[in-house]
Amino acid sequence: MQYVPFGKLGFDVSRLGMGCMRLPTVQKDGKTVIDREAAIAMIRTGIDRGITYVDTAYPYHDGESELVVGEALKDGYREKVKLATKLPIWLVKEEKDMNRLLDEQLKKLGVASIDFYLLHAMNKDRMELMRSLNYKKFLDEAVADGRIKYPAFSFHDDKACFLDILGDYNWAMAQIQYNYLDDDKQATEEGLKAAGKAGVPLVIMEPLRGGALANPPADVKQLMDAYEKQRSAVEWAFAYIADYAEVATILSGMSSMEQLEDNLQIFDRLTVGGLSESDKALVSELKKTYLARVPIGCTGCRYCVPCPNDVFIPSVFHSYNENAMLGQNWKHSWGYNNLVKEGHDASQCIGCGACESQCPQSLPIIDLLQKIDGEFKA
């Protein structure tokens, strides 16, 4: 395991962090629940093998993750790691809710103090809410009374929003979604660098894009196989992020002991600045090859909505493009099936043409929606 300083906080952290959003599961009474015995064994094995950062959150596994993590950290394991969990902002309606939820989480985890307490999935609207409820006072007081050690935030919005939040408080850490396919989205590389300049270390989530980068389509894999250095698709994704000095630890949501073992072996090799210029050129080619697979040139500008018949046109195209790019069967896409369930999918198009007259890309939207609907029903 490789270790790096966690910013200027005075301790080192493992580059691999244990993400507890995709723990092993079983079916019980018709529900999918955490396989507690397997999950606890996996978390403890990871810690025994050198992982020093464990990340969970209030909603993970329908609220069960914090409980299982708390069980896993008994018997001396709590003292071996930095523990992170997150304030579920969507449940915060008034100032006192922040303290109530933190106390509930401390109880669920069975700990007296949480190392990193994150404002969860921050965006522009949530930042406005947090400001209105005096979040700085809450965090300052929680640090002062010892319930948390380091205030932080996780993020899902655009670069401007990230920079606004980054500069609003004395954050100990920021957690962002980052991978070689999405390095120009959300916080972006510019935001990543800005955090580094501000002295705010980063924790990275979704380094494998929810596992999608672990199973590349044939044309992407062919590039990897032909390269002089042989790395698995998983290792290329991790190596890209580990190259950044601004990154403290990289979360992996491991679901099995086999995934844990594979990740542990990979992180024995990864170092800051470990990619050569040739390596970086390959990663750039991997991204270009993925993007070349996108069939519909929709930019997501949203000029085509609202649709008179309530088709969520940008969402339909996004789902179709994402799955084509990743070589997955889009008909099984959670996002598209939600659109179907809610009546916003391609089948709702009545061919009125209101969208096409507004499209800056002059896309044949009606034909594309009919094609997508036909493929979905085939």
Backbone hydrogen bonds, N-H to C=O, Kabsch-Sander energy under -0.5 kcal/mol:
donor,donor_aa,acceptor,acceptor_aa,energy
2,Q,267,F,-1.0
4,V,13,V,-2.2
6,F,11,F,-3.1
7,G,5,P,-1.7
9,L,6,F,-2.1
13,V,4,V,-2.8
15,R,2,Q,-2.5
17,G,15,R,-0.5
17,G,250,I,-2.8
18,M,53,Y,-3.1
19,G,17,G,-0.9
19,G,252,S,-2.0
20,C,55,D,-2.4
26,V,33,V,-2.9
28,K,31,K,-3.1
31,K,28,K,-1.7
33,V,26,V,-2.8
33,V,31,K,-0.7
35,D,24,P,-2.8
36,R,34,I,-1.5
39,A,35,D,-3.0
40,I,36,R,-2.8
41,A,37,E,-2.0
42,M,38,A,-2.2
43,I,39,A,-2.7
44,R,40,I,-2.4
45,T,41,A,-2.2
46,G,42,M,-2.4
47,I,43,I,-2.0
48,D,44,R,-2.8
49,R,45,T,-1.7
50,G,47,I,-1.6
51,I,46,G,-2.5
54,V,82,K,-2.6
55,D,18,M,-3.0
56,T,84,A,-2.5
58,Y,86,K,-0.7
60,Y,57,A,-0.7
62,D,59,P,-1.2
63,G,60,Y,-0.7
64,E,61,H,-1.8
65,S,60,Y,-1.9
68,V,64,E,-2.1
69,V,65,S,-3.0
70,G,66,E,-2.3
71,E,67,L,-1.8
72,A,68,V,-2.6
73,L,69,V,-1.8
74,K,71,E,-1.4
77,Y,74,K,-1.3
78,R,73,L,-1.9
80,K,77,Y,-1.3
81,V,78,R,-1.2
82,K,52,T,-2.8
83,L,81,V,-0.5
84,A,54,V,-2.7
85,T,116,F,-1.9
87,L,118,L,-3.4
89,I,87,L,-1.5
91,L,88,P,-2.1
92,V,89,I,-1.9
93,K,91,L,-0.7
97,D,94,E,-1.8
98,M,94,E,-0.5
98,M,95,E,-1.2
99,N,95,E,-0.6
100,R,96,K,-2.0
101,L,97,D,-2.7
102,L,98,M,-2.0
103,D,99,N,-2.4
104,E,100,R,-2.0
105,Q,101,L,-2.4
106,L,102,L,-2.4
107,K,103,D,-1.9
108,K,104,E,-2.4
109,L,105,Q,-2.6
110,G,106,L,-1.2
111,V,106,L,-1.8
114,I,147,R,-2.6
115,D,83,L,-0.6
116,F,83,L,-2.5
117,Y,115,D,-0.6
117,Y,150,Y,-2.0
118,L,85,T,-2.4
118,L,116,F,-0.6
119,L,152,A,-2.0
120,H,87,L,-1.7
120,H,118,L,-0.6
122,M,119,L,-0.6
122,M,154,S,-3.2
127,M,123,N,-2.4
128,E,124,K,-2.0
129,L,125,D,-2.0
130,M,126,R,-2.8
131,R,127,M,-2.5
132,S,128,E,-2.1
133,L,129,L,-1.5
134,N,131,R,-1.4
135,Y,130,M,-2.0
137,K,134,N,-0.5
138,F,134,N,-1.5
139,L,135,Y,-2.7
140,D,136,K,-2.8
141,E,137,K,-2.4
142,A,138,F,-2.3
143,V,139,L,-2.2
144,A,140,D,-2.4
145,D,141,E,-2.4
146,G,143,V,-1.0
147,R,142,A,-1.2
148,I,142,A,-1.7
149,K,114,I,-1.9
149,K,115,D,-0.7
150,Y,115,D,-2.9
152,A,117,Y,-2.2
153,F,173,M,-1.0
154,S,119,L,-2.6
155,F,175,Q,-1.7
156,H,122,M,-2.5
162,F,158,D,-2.3
163,L,159,K,-2.7
164,D,160,A,-1.8
165,I,161,C,-2.5
166,L,162,F,-2.9
167,G,163,L,-1.6
168,D,165,I,-1.6
171,W,169,Y,-1.9
172,A,151,P,-2.8
173,M,151,P,-0.7
174,A,201,P,-1.9
175,Q,153,F,-2.9
176,I,174,A,-0.5
176,I,203,V,-2.0
177,Q,155,F,-0.5
178,Y,176,I,-0.5
178,Y,205,M,-1.8
182,D,179,N,-0.8
185,K,182,D,-1.8
188,T,185,K,-2.0
189,E,183,D,-1.8
191,G,187,A,-1.1
192,L,188,T,-2.1
193,K,189,E,-2.6
194,A,190,E,-2.1
195,A,191,G,-2.3
196,G,192,L,-1.8
197,K,193,K,-2.3
198,A,194,A,-1.8
199,G,196,G,-1.2
200,V,195,A,-2.8
202,L,246,E,-1.7
203,V,174,A,-2.2
204,I,249,T,-2.2
205,M,176,I,-2.7
209,R,206,E,-1.3
212,A,209,R,-1.4
213,L,208,L,-2.5
214,A,211,G,-1.3
215,N,212,A,-1.3
220,V,217,P,-0.6
221,K,217,P,-2.4
222,Q,218,A,-2.2
223,L,219,D,-1.0
224,M,220,V,-1.6
225,D,221,K,-2.8
226,A,222,Q,-1.7
227,Y,223,L,-0.7
227,Y,224,M,-1.0
230,Q,228,E,-0.5
231,R,229,K,-0.8
236,W,232,S,-2.3
237,A,233,A,-1.8
238,F,234,V,-2.3
239,A,235,E,-3.1
240,Y,236,W,-1.9
241,I,237,A,-1.1
242,A,238,F,-2.8
243,D,239,A,-1.1
244,Y,241,I,-1.8
247,V,244,Y,-0.9
248,A,202,L,-3.1
249,T,202,L,-1.0
250,I,15,R,-3.9
251,L,204,I,-3.0
251,L,249,T,-0.5
252,S,17,G,-2.0
254,M,252,S,-1.8
260,L,256,S,-2.0
261,E,257,M,-2.6
262,D,258,E,-2.2
263,N,259,Q,-2.5
264,L,260,L,-2.7
265,Q,261,E,-2.0
266,I,262,D,-2.1
267,F,263,N,-2.8
268,D,264,L,-0.7
268,D,265,Q,-0.6
269,R,266,I,-1.8
270,L,266,I,-1.0
273,G,243,D,-1.0
274,G,271,T,-1.6
280,K,276,S,-2.4
281,A,277,E,-1.9
282,L,278,S,-1.9
283,V,279,D,-2.3
284,S,280,K,-2.2
285,E,281,A,-1.9
286,L,282,L,-2.5
287,K,283,V,-2.2
288,K,284,S,-2.3
289,T,285,E,-2.4
290,Y,286,L,-2.2
291,L,287,K,-2.7
292,A,288,K,-2.0
293,R,289,T,-0.5
293,R,290,Y,-1.5
294,V,291,L,-1.6
297,G,295,P,-0.5
298,C,296,I,-1.5
305,V,302,R,-1.1
310,D,307,C,-2.3
312,F,344,H,-2.1
313,I,311,V,-1.8
316,V,312,F,-2.4
317,F,313,I,-2.5
318,H,314,P,-2.5
319,S,315,S,-2.4
320,Y,316,V,-2.1
321,N,317,F,-3.0
322,E,318,H,-2.8
323,N,319,S,-1.9
324,A,320,Y,-1.8
325,M,321,N,-2.8
326,L,322,E,-2.0
327,G,323,N,-0.6
327,G,324,A,-0.7
328,Q,323,N,-2.7
330,W,328,Q,-1.0
332,H,329,N,-2.0
333,S,330,W,-2.0
337,N,333,S,-2.4
338,N,334,W,-1.6
339,L,335,G,-1.5
340,V,336,Y,-2.2
341,K,337,N,-2.3
342,E,338,N,-2.0
343,G,339,L,-0.6
343,G,340,V,-1.1
344,H,339,L,-3.0
345,D,339,L,-0.7
348,Q,345,D,-1.6
349,C,346,A,-1.7
357,S,353,G,-1.3
358,Q,355,C,-1.4
359,C,355,C,-0.7
359,C,356,E,-0.7
362,S,359,C,-1.5
365,I,363,L,-2.1
368,L,364,P,-2.4
369,L,365,I,-2.7
370,Q,366,I,-2.3
371,K,367,D,-2.3
372,I,368,L,-2.6
373,D,369,L,-2.5
374,G,370,Q,-2.4
375,E,371,K,-2.3
376,F,372,I,-2.3
377,K,373,D,-1.9
378,A,374,G,-0.9
